[in-house]
Amino acid sequence: MTASAEPEARAAGLRIPDFYIVGHPKSGTTALYEMLRRHPQIFMPDLKEPRWFASDLRERFQQHGAEGHPGSLEEYATLFEAAEPGQLVGEASPSYLRSHAAAGEIARLRPDARIIAVLREPADFLRSMHLEMVQNRVEDETDLRRALERERLRAPGGESVRRYTDRVAYVEQLRRYWKRFAPEQVLVLIYDDFRADNDATVRRVLRFLGVDDTVAIARVEANPSVRVRSLALDDAVRSAYAGRGPAGRMLKAGAALVPGSVRSRLFGAVRRRLVYAPPEQPDPALMDELRRRFKPEVVALSEQLDRDLVSLWGYERLG
């Protein structure tokens, strides 16, 4: 994307979102997306994470499958064509906070955009992120400590990255947006507030976006953390759904008359019943180690937001 993209987009009449939920994942972004799209003055597409502006992460996305995601700015804009005149248009791509490119690319197309970021206590965030990556089979190490010990990997561009802990650079990530957008265009939410008073937090977002904050929106619980009981069992269920192996081919033949949407729901139900279980309690020693490691980040974030997150997240007891 180049600096000429903005006039080109305007000349072509492309609909580019007015606001962006930029992350973090596992911090209430899915629930916020689901609630906002129920507001009559807001349009958000069915595809929750278009990820178009995270161009620096695109190769990594492709490693794990990027089917259904836009391949051009024109394709991206088609996601919002169904918006009614006068509706505010938005999207939610949690990768935009981690991306080094997204803030600048959004600003080039929509310098007037509104940005919403949601942050979670670092140790709890990483634990939840690890569970999701195992669930999505991006990670095959089910023990968090061992996953962190081997987290460094080579990105497609050749640089060395840390799969988990590089995500806890909250101040640096926010600065990329504060540098390109006026303070009143960036709203930083804390996950604890979203959990403690969902209604008040959503209404705060609605006021930030300039839409009617008196509209009743039911609370949504979305994307809960789960533990994968067994990777081998998960592989077996996935193989059966894909029609691999004798049993899978029999199931696939029998399911030929069943609509794809129904098969997908059945597959999800089977995984939830057989493969998933509630998360186990975290290792207290590991969580303390992570909190000691990230305390300087929490202190810096507290100063930037003028809010005592050190106390809110229990970091004061670490000394």
C-alpha positions in Angstrom: 0.0 0.0 0.0 1.4 3.4 -0.9 0.8 7.0 0.1 -1.4 7.3 -3.0 -3.8 4.7 -1.7 -6.1 7.3 0.0 -7.0 9.3 -3.1 -7.2 6.2 -5.2 -9.7 4.7 -2.7 -11.8 7.8 -2.6 -11.8 8.1 -6.4 -12.9 4.5 -6.7 -15.7 5.1 -4.2 -14.5 2.4 -1.9 -16.0 2.1 1.5 -13.2 2.1 4.1 -14.1 1.6 7.8 -14.7 4.5 10.1 -13.4 2.6 13.2 -11.1 -0.3 14.1 -10.9 -2.7 17.0 -7.2 -3.3 16.9 -6.7 -5.8 19.7 -5.4 -7.5 21.7 -6.8 -11.0 21.1 -8.2 -13.0 24.1 -9.1 -9.6 25.7 -12.8 -9.3 24.9 -12.4 -8.1 21.3 -14.7 -10.8 19.9 -17.5 -10.0 22.4 -17.1 -6.3 21.7 -17.3 -7.0 18.0 -20.5 -9.1 18.4 -22.1 -6.5 20.6 -21.3 -3.5 18.4 -22.6 -5.1 15.3 -26.0 -5.5 17.0 -26.3 -1.7 17.1 -28.6 -0.3 14.3 -26.2 2.6 13.6 -23.2 0.3 13.2 -22.2 -2.1 10.4 -19.5 -4.7 10.9 -18.9 -7.5 8.4 -19.4 -11.2 9.1 -15.7 -11.7 8.7 -14.5 -10.6 12.1 -10.8 -10.4 11.2 -10.1 -9.1 7.7 -6.4 -8.3 8.8 -5.9 -6.3 5.6 -3.8 -3.5 7.1 -1.4 -5.9 8.9 0.7 -6.3 5.8 3.9 -7.1 7.7 2.2 -10.2 9.1 0.6 -11.4 5.9 3.1 -14.1 5.2 2.7 -15.5 8.7 -1.1 -15.6 8.3 -0.6 -17.5 5.0 1.4 -20.2 6.8 -1.6 -21.1 8.8 -4.2 -20.6 6.1 -5.8 -17.3 5.0 -8.7 -18.5 3.0 -11.6 -16.1 2.7 -9.5 -13.1 3.6 -9.2 -10.2 1.1 -6.4 -10.2 -1.4 -6.7 -6.6 -2.5 -8.0 -3.3 -1.3 -11.0 -3.7 -3.6 -11.8 -7.1 -2.1 -11.4 -5.6 1.4 -13.8 -2.8 0.6 -16.5 -5.2 -0.6 -16.8 -6.5 3.0 -18.5 -3.2 3.8 -20.8 -2.7 0.8 -23.8 -4.0 2.6 -23.7 -1.1 5.1 -26.8 1.2 5.0 -26.3 4.9 4.2 -25.6 6.7 7.5 -24.3 3.6 9.3 -20.9 3.8 10.9 -18.6 1.1 9.5 -16.1 -0.8 11.5 -14.0 -4.0 11.7 -12.1 -5.9 14.3 -8.6 -7.4 13.6 -6.6 -8.0 16.8 -3.4 -8.4 14.8 -3.4 -4.6 14.1 -2.0 -3.9 17.6 0.9 -6.3 17.1 1.5 -5.2 13.6 4.2 -2.6 13.0 2.5 -1.5 9.7 -1.2 -1.4 10.5 -1.3 2.0 12.3 0.4 3.8 9.4 -1.6 2.1 6.7 -4.9 2.8 8.4 -3.9 6.4 8.9 -3.1 6.8 5.2 -6.5 5.7 4.2 -8.6 7.0 7.1 -6.7 9.7 9.1 -10.0 10.4 10.8 -10.5 6.8 12.0 -11.4 5.9 15.5 -9.2 3.2 17.2 -10.2 0.9 20.0 -7.6 -1.2 21.9 -8.3 -3.6 24.7 -5.5 -4.7 27.0 -5.3 -7.5 29.5 -3.0 -8.3 32.4 0.1 -9.8 30.7 0.5 -13.1 32.4 -3.2 -14.0 32.1 -3.2 -12.7 28.5 -0.3 -15.0 27.5 -1.8 -18.0 29.2 -5.1 -17.5 27.4 -3.3 -16.8 24.1 -1.4 -20.1 24.5 -4.6 -22.0 25.0 -6.1 -20.5 21.9 -3.0 -21.2 19.8 -3.1 -24.9 20.9 -6.8 -25.0 20.2 -6.2 -23.6 16.7 -3.2 -26.0 16.2 -0.8 -23.1 15.6 1.0 -24.4 18.7 1.7 -28.1 19.5 3.2 -27.7 22.9 0.5 -27.9 25.5 2.6 -26.9 28.5 2.9 -23.1 28.7 6.3 -23.0 30.3 7.8 -25.3 27.7 6.1 -23.3 25.0 7.6 -20.1 26.3 11.1 -21.7 26.5 10.9 -22.5 22.8 8.9 -19.5 21.6 11.6 -17.9 19.5 11.1 -18.7 15.9 12.1 -17.4 12.5 9.5 -15.3 10.8 9.0 -15.5 7.0 11.0 -12.3 6.5 14.0 -13.9 8.2 13.8 -11.9 11.5 13.8 -13.7 14.8 10.5 -13.2 16.8 9.1 -14.5 20.0 5.7 -16.0 19.5 4.2 -15.0 22.8 6.2 -12.4 24.8 6.8 -10.0 21.9 3.0 -9.4 22.2 3.5 -7.7 25.6 4.9 -4.5 24.3 1.7 -2.5 25.1 3.2 1.0 25.3 5.2 0.6 22.1 2.1 -0.8 20.3 -0.1 2.1 21.5 2.5 4.7 20.6 2.3 3.6 17.0 -1.4 4.8 17.1 -0.8 7.8 19.3 1.8 8.9 16.8 -0.6 8.9 13.9 -4.0 9.7 15.4 -5.1 12.5 17.7 -5.6 11.5 21.4 -9.4 11.8 21.1 -9.3 9.2 18.3 -7.8 6.4 20.3 -9.7 4.6 23.1 -7.8 2.2 25.3 -9.9 -0.2 27.3 -8.9 -2.5 30.1 -10.2 -6.1 30.0 -11.0 -6.1 33.7 -13.5 -3.2 33.2 -15.1 -5.0 30.3 -15.6 -8.1 32.6 -16.7 -6.2 35.7 -19.2 -3.8 34.1 -19.8 -4.8 30.5 -22.7 -2.5 30.0 -20.9 0.6 31.1 -17.8 -0.2 29.0 -19.9 -0.8 25.8 -21.7 2.5 26.4 -18.4 4.2 26.7 -17.4 2.8 23.3 -20.7 3.9 21.8 -20.2 7.4 23.0 -16.6 7.3 21.7 -18.0 6.3 18.3 -20.6 9.0 18.4 -23.7 6.7 18.1 -26.7 6.4 20.4 -25.5 4.9 23.7 -29.0 4.3 25.0 -29.7 1.4 22.6 -30.0 -1.8 24.6 -27.4 -4.4 23.6 -27.4 -7.8 25.3 -24.2 -9.0 26.8 -22.3 -11.5 24.7 -19.9 -14.2 25.9 -17.6 -15.1 23.1 -14.5 -17.1 22.4 -14.0 -18.6 25.9 -10.6 -20.2 26.7 -10.6 -24.0 26.6 -8.0 -26.7 27.1 -7.4 -29.4 24.4 -7.6 -32.7 26.2 -5.4 -34.5 23.6 -3.8 -33.4 20.4 -4.1 -37.0 19.0 -7.8 -37.0 19.7 -8.2 -33.6 18.1 -6.3 -34.9 15.0 -8.6 -37.9 14.8 -11.7 -35.6 15.0 -10.3 -33.3 12.4 -9.4 -36.2 10.1 -12.9 -37.6 10.3 -14.4 -34.2 9.5 -12.1 -33.8 6.5 -12.9 -37.3 5.2 -9.4 -38.7 5.7 -9.0 -42.4 6.5 -11.6 -45.2 6.2 -13.8 -43.9 9.0 -13.6 -40.4 7.7 -14.5 -41.4 4.2 -17.6 -43.2 5.5 -18.6 -40.2 7.5 -18.0 -37.9 4.5 -20.1 -40.1 2.3 -22.9 -40.2 4.8 -22.8 -36.4 5.3 -22.9 -35.6 1.6 -26.6 -34.7 1.9 -26.1 -32.5 5.0 -25.6 -28.8 4.3 -22.1 -27.5 4.9 -23.2 -25.1 7.7 -24.9 -27.9 9.6 -21.8 -30.1 9.2 -19.6 -27.3 10.5 -21.9 -26.8 13.6 -21.8 -30.6 14.2 -18.1 -30.6 14.0 -17.8 -27.8 16.5 -20.2 -29.6 18.8 -18.2 -32.8 18.7 -14.9 -30.9 19.4 -16.5 -29.1 22.3 -17.8 -32.4 23.8 -14.9 -34.7 23.1 -11.7 -32.6 22.6 -12.2 -29.5 24.8 -12.2 -29.2 28.6 -12.1 -26.3 31.0 -8.6 -24.8 31.5 -6.6 -26.1 34.4 -5.4 -23.7 37.1 -2.3 -21.9 36.0 1.1 -22.6 37.5 1.4 -20.0 40.3 5.2 -20.0 40.1 5.2 -19.4 36.3 2.6 -16.7 36.6 4.7 -14.9 39.2 7.8 -15.2 37.0 5.9 -13.6 34.1 4.5 -10.8 36.2 8.0 -10.0 37.5 9.3 -10.0 34.0 6.5 -7.6 32.8 6.2 -5.3 35.8 8.3 -2.6 34.0 5.8 -2.7 31.1 2.8 -2.4 33.5 4.4 0.5 35.3 5.1 2.3 32.0 1.6 1.6 30.8 0.1 2.9 34.1 2.0 6.2 33.5 0.9 6.5 29.9 -2.7 5.9 30.7 -2.6 7.8 34.0 -4.2 4.7 35.8 -2.8 2.5 38.5 -2.7 -0.8 36.7 0.1 -2.0 39.1 -2.5 -2.3 41.9 -5.4 -3.4 39.7 -3.4 -6.3 38.4 -1.7 -7.2 41.7 1.8 -6.3 40.7 2.5 -4.2 43.9 3.0 -7.4 45.9 5.9 -8.4 43.7 8.1 -5.8 45.3 
